[in-house]
Amino acid sequence: MAENETVSVVKVSGPEGDIELNMQCLSAGKSDIAIEELPPPGEERRHAVRKLGDALGPESLRTLDRSLRIDPDVQVRIESARSIGRAGGPVAVSALIRGLQEDSRVEVRAQAARSLGRLPTPESYSALIKALQDSAAGVVVGALEGVAKQGNPEALSHIEPLLNNPNTQIAESACVALGELQNPSAGQALIRTLQMGATPGIRSRSALSLAQLGRIDDVTLQTLSRVALSREEDLAVRAAAIKALGLLGSPKGSAAVLELLYDRESLLRKFAVFALVEADVERAASSLPKLLKEAPDVTVHRAVTTAMGLAPERFVAALVDDVTNPSEDAEARLLAFTALDDVAHEQLREFAARLTTVLDVREPVEVQVAAVRLLGKVDSESARSQLRRFGNLRDLDLEVKRALEDSRVPDR
């Protein structure tokens, strides 16, 4: 070795131990690891390529570029494309564009497109737009993901035509891309696709993407409400529309959600519960406690309790009712305890006497533990007194004793 040559070694931890990758800086352009120096094809080689992506140096990038071009292992080329996307810079963009346009395998080209999404340049954008017309569906889907990541609003006109693509995977991906692009001008196309999309999957994706746009105009809310209430629509699409109404967070969309609280379909009732809390907490505060008492099945009851946990300070009385009712479902009671744990202790203090009624050895152990932990946080003399009394009982379960110790209440 000449005196002026330097050697850089990257140590890669593989399943068979550490691998030293020689990154020798040589003349005549041989400034990267020779591809032959990587481990043999297989998981260890893929692992090495992933680690090279973490190195993010010019030598590792050149090695990854060569690996993307000539490695015989498809998975290694995919990992190379993924790692190059983390590196960035003009060399990375050129390598990925070449991989997108020239590789023989759809999977590699698709990953190159996704990685280009991390590198927004005029060249990468143009390559992705061109890839939207590719004959391979997997490449188009990858390009849609890449375009959406770049967030160029001009991509809207190139994505919208794909909503009607006969390939459902492409059409669904186009819906997703429009939502991630967050261009409000996509609203009209998504509304049309929500109403006329060829499959339930496409229509569901359209509903959720409408929510991502954040449009709270009357047309959007009315369309989502109509779809949510339609008994002729697929159940998954109706659920997606309900979720979208909740995500938009507008009280104007809560009328349909209120009606769906008592729908005959359990799935829709559960979605409506969460949507109401997100869209109109005032109406939720007056509607959900009643539904909690009337919930026709356990799954809806649990959903109501969980949804109350999104704004527990508005539902303290109802949640206390739930935890102190021994005839209620144990899982729902535990969910209510979890929600109450996020309530200010000052607000809980007025309910301390009722909460101490759960300190009963006849209760399920997990309920006893939850009650001890919650009361241990309440700054109330009555709560402390009842915890001490409870701790003096014989034959307490070990988990209950541990909870008492954690609450710093002696059991004797």
N, C-alpha and C positions, 0 to 999 in steps of 0.2 A: 504493500500500500504506500502511495506517495505521502510525503510529509504533510502536504497541504490538503489532503483529503480528510473529511470528517465522516464519522459513522453515527447515525442515529438509529437506535433500537427501540422499537415499541414492544412491550411485553403484553401479550394477550392471554388472559386466563381462560382456558378451555376445559372441557370435561376431562381431558387427559392430563391436565396440568398447564403450566405456563408455556406459551409459545413465543419465542423471540422472533420478531419480524425485522429483518435488516433493511433499514432505509438509508442505504449508503449513497452519499452524494458523489456521483461519478461524472466524468466528462462525457461528451458525445450524446447528451440528452438522456443518459441512463440514470436519472435522478430519483427513481422511485423503486419500490420493492418489485422485484420480478414476480410476475404472477405465479411462477413455479415455486417461489419461496413460501407461498401461502400453504396451509395444511392441505392434505388431500381432500377431494370433493366430499361433501357430507356436512353434518351438523357443525363439526369443528371448524370447517372452512367458512360456513355462514356466520358462525360466531365471530371469527376473526374479522370478517368484513364489517360486521356491526361495530366492532371495537374501533376499526379504522375510521369509521364515521365519527366517532367521538374525538379522535385525534385532531381532525379539522386542520391539518397542515397541508401545504402544497404537495409534499411527497405522498401522503396518504390519498389525497384527491386524485393524483395521477394514477395511483394504483387502482383505485376504485373505478376510474374511468376505463382503464384497460380491462378490469374484471367485468364491467358492464358490457364491453364490446366482445370479449372472446371467451369468457369462462363457459365451459360446457354444461355446468350445473345451473338449471333455470332458477332455482331458489337462491343461488349465490348472486345471479344477475339481478334478481328482484331486490335482495338485500343491498346490493351495490347501489341501485337506483334510489332506494330509500335513504341510504347513508349520504349519497351525493347531495340529496335535497337538504340535508342538515348543514352541509358545508357552505353553500352559497357562493356567490361570485360568478363572473363571466365564464370561467372554465366549467363550473358546475352546470350552468344553463346550457352551454354548448353540448356537454356530454349527455344531458338528459334529453335534449331535443333530438340528438342523434339516436339515442335509445328508443325514444317514442316513434321515430319515423323509420328506423331500420331493423329493429330486432325482429326475429322470426316468430317470437311467442307473444301472444296477446297479453298474458299475465305480466310480462316484463314491460311491455309498452304502456299498459294501464298504470303500473306503478310509476313509471317515468312521468306520466301525465300528472299523477297525484303529487309527485315531488316538485314538479314545475309550479304547482300552485303555491308553494312556499317561497318562490323566487319571482316576484312580480317585476318583469321587465317587458319592454315592447316586443322583444324577440320571443320570450316565453309565452306571452299572451297570444301572439299571432299563431304560434305553433299549436296552442291549445284550441283556439277557434277553428283552425284547420282540422284538428283531430275530431271535432264534433261531427264531421261528415264521414268519418272512417266507416268502413264496411263491417268492422268487428264491434259488436255491442259492448264487449268488455272495455275496449279502448275508449269508446264514446262515454261510458259511465265514468271511467277514470278522468277523462278530460272535463266532464261536468263538475266533478269534485274539485279538480284543479282550478277551473275558472271561478267557481264559487269562492274558493279560498282567496283568490286574488282580489275579488270584490270590485272589479271594474264595472260600473253601471252600464257601460256600452255593450256588455255581453248579453243584456236582456233580449235584444232583437235576434241573437243567435240561439238563445236557449228556448224561447217561446215556441218555435215551430216543433221542437222535440216533444212537447206535451202531447202531441197527437201521433207520436211514433208508434207503429204497430208492435214494436218490441216493448213489452210492459216494463221491463227493467229500465230501459232508457227513459220511458215516459215518467216513471216514478222518480228516477234520479233527477230528471229535469224539474219536477215539482220541488224536490228537496233543494236543488241548486237555486231556484228562484227565491225560496225562503231565506237561504243563507246569504244570498246577494243583498237582501233587504232593500231592494229598490221598490218604492211605493207604486211605481208605474206598472209593476207586475200584477197588481191586484185584480184588474179586470180579467186577465188571462186565467188566473188561478180560480176566480169565481166561476168562470165558464167551465173550467176543467172539473171543479167540484160538482157542478150540476150535470155534466155530460161526459165525464171521464169514462173510459171503456171498462175499467175494472174497479172493484172496491178499494184495492190498494192505491190506485192512482187518485181516486177521489179522497181517500183518507189523507194521503200526503198533501193534497191541495189544501185541505182544511187546516192542517197544522202549519203549512207554509204561510197561509193567510195570517195566522196569529203572529208568525215571526216578522211579518211586515209591519205590524203594529198599527194597522189602519183601523180606526174606530168609527168609520163612516156608516151611515144608515144602511147602505146597500150591503156592505160586508156583514154587519150584524144581523140583518134580516135574512140574508141567504144562509148563514150559519144556523140561525134559529130554525128556519124552515127545514133544513136538512136534519137537524137534531130531533125535530118533532115528527118527521115523516116515518110512518110505519111501513112504508113501501121501500125504504132505503135499507141497505145492508147494515147490520148491527155495528160492525166495526167503524163504518163511516159515520154513523150517528154518534158513536162514542168520541171519535176524533173531532167532530163538530162541537160537541159539548166541551171537550178539553180546550179547543181553540177559543170558545167564548170565555172560559175562565182565564186563559192566558192573556186575552186582550184586556181583561180587568175593567170592563165598562159596566156600570149598573144597567145600561140600556139593554144589555144582553141577558139580564138575569131573569126576565119574565119566562122565557122558554126553559131556563134551568130550574126555576121553581116548579114549573109544571112537571118536569121530569123527575123530581124527587120522589114521586109516587108512581112512576112508570112500572108497568108489569115486569119489565126486564131488570133483573138485579144488577147487571153490569152497568146499565144506563143510570140507575139510581146512584151507584157508587161514583161514577164520573160526575154526576150532577152535584153531589155533595161537595166535592173538592172545588168544582167550578164556581159554585155559589160563594164559597168563602173567599176565593180569589177575586171574583168579579164584584161582589156586593156584600161586604161583611155586615152591613147594617141589616139587610134582609136575612142574612144567614143567622144573625144573633137572635132573630125572632122566630125563625123557621126550624133550625136544626134541633134545638132542645125538644120540640114537639115530636120531630121525626125520631129522635133518639128513643123516646118512649114507645113510639108506634112501629119502629123498624120491624118489618115482617120476617127478616131472617138475620142470622148472625153476621154474615159477611157485610151487609149494609150497616148494621149496628157498629161493627168495627170501623167501617169506612167513615161513618159520622164522627166517631170518637177521634180517629186520626185527623180528620179535617179540622175538627175543633182545635187540635194541637197547633194548627197554623196561626191561630190568633187566640191562644188559651185565656188571655185576660178577659176576653169577651164572653167566655163560656164557663166561668169558674163554678157557678152554682150547678149547672147541668153536669159538669164533670164530677163534682163532689157527689151529686146524686148517684152517678154511675158507680163510683168506687165504693160507696157505702151500701150498695144494694147487693146482698149476698146471693140473690137469685139471678143476677146478671152473669153473662158469659165471662169466665175468668180472664180470657185474653183481652176482651174489650175493657175490662176493669184495669188491667195492667197498662193498656194504651192510655187510659184516662189518667192513671198515676204519672205516666211519662209526660203527658201534656201539662199536668199541674206542677210538675217539677220546674217548668219554665215561668211560672207565675211568681210575681213579687211576693216575698214572705209577708209583707204587711197586708196584702190582699187576702192571703190564706189564713191570717190569724183569726178572722171572724168565723172561719169554718173549722177551727181546730177541734172544738168539742165533738163535732160530728165525725171528723176524721179519726178520732180516737176510738170510735166504736168498731173500727176494723181491727183493732188490736185484740184479736180473739183467736185462741188456739184452734178453734173449729174451722177457721178460714184456711184456704189453701196456703201452703208455706210461702209461695212466691208473692201472694197478696200481703201476707204478714210482713215480709221483707220490704216490699214497696211502701207499706204504710209506715214502718219504722223509719225508713230513709227520708220520707217526705216530712214526717212530724219532727224528725231530728233537725230539720232546717227551719222550722217555724219557731220564732222567738216568742214563745207563749209558756207561761208557768203551768197552765193546765196540760199542755202537750208534754212538757218535761215530767210533770207528776205522773201522768198516765204511762209514759214510757218507763219510768222507774217501777211503777206498779207491775207493768207487764213483764219487765225484766226479772222480777222476783218470782214469777210463776215457775213451777217445776215442769220438766219434760219439754222445754222449748227446743225446737229443731236447731241443729248446729248453725244453719244458715241464718236463722233469726238471731241467734246469739252474736254471730259475727256482725250483723247489721246493727245491733244494739251497741256493740263495741265501737264500730265505726262512727256511730252517732254520739259517742262519748257518754253514753248512759249506762251506768253499771247494772249488771243483771242481778246483783245481790246488794 
